[in-house]
Amino acid sequence: MEIPSEVPVMTLPSATLFPQALLPLYIFEPRYRQMLADSLKSNRMFSVAMQKPGKNRETPCPVAGLGIIRVSVDHADGTSHLILQGITRVELQKTVQYKPYRVHRIAPLQADPSDNVMIDALLAKVYELVRKRIEMGPFPFPFPVVKNSASGKTKISDAATSKTSLKEVLKFLESLPDADQVADLVTCALLPGASERQTILETVDVESRLKHLIHFLLDEIQRSQKESGS
């Protein structure tokens, strides 16, 4: 897939778009309605960036997610619902347009291939923490697992409430081709904090990303234990 050199940017509070992740969006602001119309006429791509905390004016974080519109449904009142699928991390560079919506030059951010003993050890720790967190009970971002039923239809099971699903989740994670995908997928599923998710998004190096993820998972487990009184 060819990545454009310039893309529209949607700035949202507490929003992160990871590669491969699906992000449902409701488009109602006039500027973003225009952005959507223009995107659908061109390459169907735009970037979602988190608003920098503490800033009153629109200020996107420098690292964002580039996505492609997979589904878009228009409504009679001019609003739309869409599903955006993440393609890659991008660095937002020079702003080339501010109105009616922002357009930035972008540079894709790709992790170097990683396959070493340290990565394997970090992944093992991530799997351990994923198991522990899921076994503790429901969490803010359920981890959906697609299963084939006896009737041949597919259904979504909730890994937070099913030990069978837990096994499937871990098996699925272990089947992923690289640690890069594991780190992003676990972040999407188990980290509810916007700042933690943005930190993971901005960390391109896989080893550093896994270390951040382990730290955040430990904090999340500790927080959940305190809330449950265990």
N, C-alpha and C positions, 0 to 999 in steps of 0.2 A: 504494500500500500504506500503510495507516494504521500509524504508529509508536506503540506504547503509551507511556505516561508512566512506567511502572515495569516492570522486567524482572528475572528471575533472573540472577545473575552467576556464571559458572564461572571461578575463578582458577587459572591453570596456569603453571608455569615455562616461560619462553621461548616463549610462545604469542602469536601475532598473527592476527587475522582481518580481512582487508581486504574492502571492498565487492566483490561478485561472486565472490570466491574461494571455493573448496570446501575445507572442513576436515573430514577424517575423524576421528571420536572414538570411543574405547572407554569406555563408562560402566560403572564397577564400584563406586565408592564409594556407600554407602547414601544419603547426602544427595543425590548427583547422580542416583541412580536415581529418587529421589522427585521431584527437579526435572524430570527428563525426563518422568515420568508426568504431572506437573501441566502441563507445557508442551504436551504432546500433546493434553491436554484443553481447552486454551485457544487461544492464537494461534500456537503452535508456535515461539515466539521465545525466545531467551535470548542473553545477551552473554558473550563470551569475553574475559577480561582477563589481561594478563601480571602475574605476581607481581612486586612491586617488588623489585629486587635489593637484597640486604643486609638484608632484613626477615625475621625468624623467624616472626612471626605472619602470618596471611593478610592481605595488603595489596595489593589490586589497583591497577594503574596507573590514573591518572585518565581516560585515553582508551582506549577499548576498541572492539571490533567487535560490532555487533549482527547476529545471524544468524537464519535461519529453517531449521527442520528439513525437509530434502528427503526423506530416507530414514531410517527407523529399523527395525532388525531386533533383536527380542528373542531371548534365549537361555534355555535351560531353567534355568540357574543364576541367573537374574535380572539378568544383565548385558545390555548392548546395544551394538551398533555403529550409528553413525549418520553421516550426512553433513550438515554444517551449511553453508549458503550465506550469505556475507556480504551484508548489506543496506546498512549505512551505518556511518560512524564515529559514536561517541556519547561524550559526556562523562558519566562516572559522578558523580552528585550525591549527595544525602542517602541514607544507608542506612536503609531502612524495615523490613528484616528481616534477622536474622543466622542464625536456626535455623529449620528444619533446613538451610537453604541461604540464601545472601545474596540480597537483593532490593534494587535501587537505583532511585531516580528517575534518569531519563536525559534528556539533551538532544541531539538529532541535530546533527552537525557537517557542514555542507555548504560546499564551496568556492565562492567567487564565480566566475561565468563569466570565463574568461581567453582572450583571443585578441589577442596583440600581437606585435611584432617580437622582444621579449626571450624570450617563451615559445617562439616558433618557433626561435630560435637555441639555446635550451636543449634543446629536443626533438631538434634535429639532432645535438647533442653526445651525447645519450642513445642515439640510434640508432647512432652511430659506436661508442660503448663497448659496446653490446649485441653488435654484429657482432664486435668484437674479442674480447670475453669468450667468446662461443660458439665462435669459430674456434680458441680455445686448447684446447678439448677438454671432456670431461665436467665437470659442475659439480653441486653438491649438490642443486639443485632443477631437474630437467630441465623444459624448456619444451615441453609436449605440443602437437602440432598435429594436428587431425583432418583426415584426407584421405579422399576418396572413391576407392576402388579401381575397377578395370575391372569387377569383379563386382557393383558397386553397394553393396558393404559398406563400412563405415568402418573405418579403422585409425588407430592412434596412431603417429606417427613421432617420433623423438627428434632435436630440433634440434641437439643437441650432437654428433651423429655424421653429419649429412647436410647437405651444402651446399644441396640443394634445399629442405630444411626451413628452413634459415637464411633463404633468400629468402622463404619463406612467412611465417616469423615476422616479418621486417621489414615485409613487405607488410601483414600483419595489424595490426601496431602502427600503421602509418601510416594504416590504415583506421578506427581508433578515432575516435569523434566528438570527444573532448577530451583534453587533456594530463593531466587528472585521472586518467583511467583508465589511460593509458600509464604514469604514474609508479607507480601501485599494482601493475599487472600485472608490470612489470619488477622491482619490489621482490620480489614473490612468487616470481618465477622465478630471480632471480640473486643475491639477498642472503641468505646463510646466517646472518649474525649476528643474534641476537635483539635486541640493543640498537639496531642500525642499523634493523632493521625496525620496532621500536617508535618510534624517532625519526620515521621516515617516516609511521607511522600517526598520530602526534600532531601532525604538521605539516599544517594544513588549507590554508593558502595555497599555491596551486599553484606559483607561481614559487619560493618558498622550498623547497618539496618537491623540485622538480626540481634545485635547486642542491645540496641534501643528497644526492640520489640520485647525481648526477654525482660528488660527492666520495667516496661510498661505493663506487661502481663502480670508480673509479680505484684505491682502496685494495685492492679485491678482485682486480683485474687484477694489481696489483703483487705481492700475496700469492701468487697462482697462478703468476706468473712465477718467483718465488723457489723455490716448491715444485718446479717442473718443471726448475729450473736453467737457464732460458733468459734 
